[in-house]
């Protein structure tokens, strides 16, 4: 990661009147910088393989930015919530699709009963369509990803009430 480049981008953001700035440089999710001006909002810096870390809102221009977290930090694994719902999480980064094509009905809808092994959605990654299947029987309570939208590794996609 080029720290001088990151520091320069932060400096440009501070000096400008821009409300939000996002910078991505990939070679399989290399650098990602996202800054936003909010009264109490976070500044997010993310390096390859690192989880996003909230930092305090940027202090006056004289202070130095907080360093990005060490590489190798992984997001917390998906787990069942206190409400008893089972979470189907994204096993990879990609684009979420509820059906195999725009003119075909979705694999599953909220309120549907599903069985283990049934396809719930597709995640496209590197032009490969990966079917995501239910791992338990139950009823779909919510589908949390937007059709055609990006998903991150371990992001909650579907909540299922077991049974």
C-alpha positions in Angstrom: 0.0 0.0 0.0 1.3 3.4 -0.9 0.9 5.5 2.2 1.9 8.7 0.5 -0.9 8.3 -2.0 -3.4 7.6 0.9 -2.2 10.6 2.8 -2.5 12.8 -0.3 -6.1 11.7 -0.9 -7.0 12.4 2.7 -5.4 15.8 2.4 -7.4 16.6 -0.8 -10.6 15.4 0.9 -10.0 17.6 4.0 -9.3 20.7 1.8 -12.2 20.3 -0.5 -15.9 20.8 0.1 -16.7 17.3 -1.1 -19.1 15.4 1.1 -18.1 11.9 0.1 -15.1 10.4 -1.7 -14.5 6.8 -2.6 -11.3 5.4 -4.2 -10.7 1.8 -5.2 -7.7 0.1 -6.7 -7.9 -3.6 -7.1 -5.8 -6.5 -7.9 -8.2 -8.7 -6.1 -9.5 -6.1 -3.7 -6.2 -4.2 -3.1 -6.8 -0.7 -1.7 -10.2 0.8 -0.8 -10.6 4.3 0.7 -14.0 5.7 1.5 -14.4 9.1 3.3 -17.6 10.8 4.2 -18.4 14.0 6.1 -20.9 13.5 8.8 -21.1 15.1 12.2 -20.4 11.9 14.0 -19.7 9.5 11.1 -16.7 7.2 10.5 -13.7 7.5 8.2 -13.1 4.1 6.7 -9.7 3.0 5.4 -9.3 -0.6 4.1 -6.2 -2.3 2.8 -6.0 -5.7 1.1 -7.3 -8.4 3.4 -8.2 -6.0 6.2 -11.6 -5.3 7.7 -13.0 -1.8 7.6 -12.3 0.1 10.9 -14.3 3.1 12.1 -12.2 6.0 13.2 -13.1 9.3 14.8 -14.3 12.0 12.5 -11.3 13.8 11.0 -9.8 16.3 13.5 -8.5 19.7 12.3 -6.2 19.6 9.2 -3.0 19.6 11.4 -3.6 16.1 12.8 -2.3 12.9 11.1 -4.8 10.2 10.0 -5.1 6.9 11.8 -3.2 4.1 10.1 -5.1 1.2 8.4 -5.4 -2.0 10.4 -2.9 -4.8 10.0 -3.4 -7.1 7.1 -4.8 -10.5 7.9 -7.7 -9.3 10.0 -10.8 -11.2 9.0 -14.4 -10.3 9.5 -16.4 -12.1 12.3 -18.1 -15.2 11.1 -21.8 -15.2 10.4 -23.8 -16.6 13.4 -27.3 -17.1 14.4 -28.9 -14.0 15.9 -30.6 -13.9 19.3 -34.0 -13.9 17.6 -33.4 -17.6 16.5 -33.0 -16.8 12.8 -30.4 -18.6 10.8 -28.2 -16.4 8.6 -27.0 -17.4 5.1 -23.9 -15.3 4.5 -22.0 -14.6 1.3 -19.2 -17.0 0.9 -17.4 -14.6 -1.5 -17.3 -11.1 -2.9 -19.4 -10.6 -6.0 -22.7 -9.4 -7.5 -26.0 -10.7 -5.9 -28.8 -12.0 -8.2 -32.2 -13.4 -7.0 -32.8 -15.2 -10.3 -30.8 -16.7 -13.2 -31.8 -14.0 -15.6 -33.9 -10.8 -15.4 -36.9 -12.3 -17.2 -37.1 -15.4 -14.8 -38.8 -15.6 -11.5 -36.6 -15.3 -8.4 -35.3 -18.5 -6.8 -36.9 -17.6 -3.5 -39.1 -14.9 -2.0 -39.7 -13.7 1.6 -42.2 -16.0 3.2 -41.3 -19.1 1.1 -40.5 -22.4 2.7 -37.2 -23.8 1.7 -35.4 -27.1 2.1 -31.7 -27.7 2.7 -29.9 -27.8 -0.7 -32.4 -25.5 -2.4 -30.9 -22.7 -4.4 -31.7 -19.3 -2.9 -29.7 -16.9 -5.1 -26.6 -16.5 -7.2 -23.4 -14.6 -6.6 -21.4 -13.7 -9.7 -17.7 -13.5 -9.2 -15.2 -13.1 -12.0 -17.9 -14.1 -14.6 -18.7 -17.3 -12.8 -22.2 -17.8 -11.4 -22.1 -19.4 -8.0 -25.4 -20.8 -6.7 -26.0 -20.2 -3.0 -28.1 -22.9 -1.3 -30.0 -23.1 1.9 -28.2 -25.2 4.5 -31.3 -25.8 6.6 -35.1 -26.3 6.2 -37.2 -23.3 7.1 -39.1 -20.2 6.1 -37.4 -17.1 4.6 -37.9 -14.2 6.8 -35.8 -11.6 4.9 -33.6 -11.3 1.8 -31.1 -8.6 2.8 -29.1 -8.0 -0.4 -30.2 -5.9 -3.3 -30.8 -7.7 -6.6 -27.9 -6.8 -9.0 -26.0 -5.1 -6.1 -22.5 -5.9 -4.8 -22.0 -8.1 -1.7 -19.0 -8.5 0.5 -17.6 -11.7 2.0 -19.6 -12.8 5.0 -22.4 -10.3 4.4 -25.8 -11.5 5.5 -27.9 -12.4 2.4 -30.9 -14.3 3.7 -32.4 -14.9 7.2 -34.3 -18.2 7.6 -36.5 -19.2 10.5 -35.6 -22.9 11.1 -38.3 -25.5 11.0 
